[in-house]
Amino acid sequence: MKHMTLEHIAQACGGLFRGADEEREREVAGIVLDSRRVESGFCFIATRGERVDGHDFIGQVLQKGALCVICERVPEGVSGNFIIVKDSLQALQDVAAYYRKTLQIPVIGITGSVGKTSTKEFIAGVLSRKFRVLRTEGNYNNEIGVPLTLLQIRPEHEIAVVEMGINHFGEMRRLSRMARPDVCVLTNIGECHLEFLGSREGVLRAKSEIFEYMQEYGMVYLNGDDDMLRNIERVKNRRPVTFGMKRRNDYYADDVVPHGLSGSSMTIHTGTGSFRVSVNLPGEHMIRNALAATAIGSQFGLTEAELKEGIEAVMPVDGRSNIIKTEHFTLIDDCYNANPVSMRSALDMLAQAEGRTVAILGDMGELGEKEAKYHKEVGAYAVQKNITGLICVGSLSRFMYQGGCKAKAKSLSNTFVQYYETKEALMAGMKRGGLVPNGVTVLVKASHSMGFSQIIEFLKST
């Protein structure tokens, strides 16, 4: 890694170097937290987790050829190059922030309440038509994932697309300090993490911390259909670029033709032209993701043909609107996370499916004192979409069940509404048969902590 000598790393994190003086000027080949990923010449950062302490693996990584270990304590009887720090996780962030400053490539930071990952996939997919792109892997979007992503940038990369997720005030400021984005993308402001952020206004304030370390010449791209984002008029004395379904946006779509769960086709307008394109993921929110990618791709000089090719190549990611065909069901695997906005979007998607439809929905976390209200509203919304069945699972989802039952009684809907306290009770019910009939389309969605991927695997094996 260029400029990443042991001396530079020690200075970056304020650590005390202890090792061979003649190796201070050697550059590390990589920096990792996972001892299993250590290779010869790597720097290993030993961190203390809830279940595993990286300090227990220091001897092993040195035997594997690690050039250096950043740690809070050195085990007895172990020799090698060490950088001793007070806090290994803080050292990770400090080293990543230093490394970012040595890089010349543009960094695109993506945040928002919903759709960060799918927007990242669209933007990276479009830009990869012309550039060598590094993108965030999986859910590496927090105070550990972002620095690890930045530390993966290598000389062959020309652009980095970095997903940035938070749930507390101050977190985005720390992420922005490391990433120093050249481009900021905000997808929306929804009811999420309200336990810590208080309100949508708080969510906007927390997400807007991304601007604090944005490059002075940086550009901001906003979902102009969002009632809060469209009020942002200037950032660092520049007008944000907007994208969305409304014609008032700089980039917008019309003539939309839905194709059910296969996605939709539409005409995208760029201000200098327009082109017809297909988005192979269902839901209006996916069209907005494609519009964000069009706006970013246009900034970086992609042609309409390249934009179209990139958009049409994007496929779903596991746990996020991923359509799975099994022998008996069509599954919509959207169980990675959930909040009221994403729940409604997922139900909109389910309503586009042909035939019978069932939503298996679980608890939404971190909603604060209004959590009962938000769950009731989601239950009511599900019934209003005229789906065949709503199955609510979890302690908080009893409120979702109540909202669904009330909406059903009020509208005389035929939607069946059921409640299970746990996913284990639900799967036991499904084993007995009849609860989820063959041939239905099933949406599975809840906050990640609910572990609804087990339900997906159960249905896949049924």
Secondary structure, DSSP 8 states (H G I E B T S, - for coil): -TT-BHHHHHHHHT-EEES-GGGTT-B-SEEES-GGG--TTEEEE--B-SS-BGGGGHHHHHHTT-SEEEESS--TT--S-EEE-S-HHHHHHHHHHHHHHH--S-EEEEE-SS-HHHHHHHHHHHHTTTS-EEE--TT--STTHHHHHHTT--TT-SEEEEE---SSTTHHHHHHHHH--SEEEE----S-SHHHH-SHHHHHHHHGGGGGGS-TT-EEEEETTSTTGGG---BTTB--EEEESSTTSSEEEEEEEE-GGG-EEEEEE-SS-EEEEEESS-SHHHHHHHHHHHHHHHHTT--HHHHHHHHHH---BTTBSEEEE-SS-EEEE--S---HHHHHHHHHHHHTSSS-EEEEEE---S-GGGHHHHHHHHHHHHHHTT-SEEEEESSTHHHHHHHHHHHHHHHT---EEEEESSHHHHHHHHHHSSSS-TT-EEEEE--GGG-THHHHHHHHH-
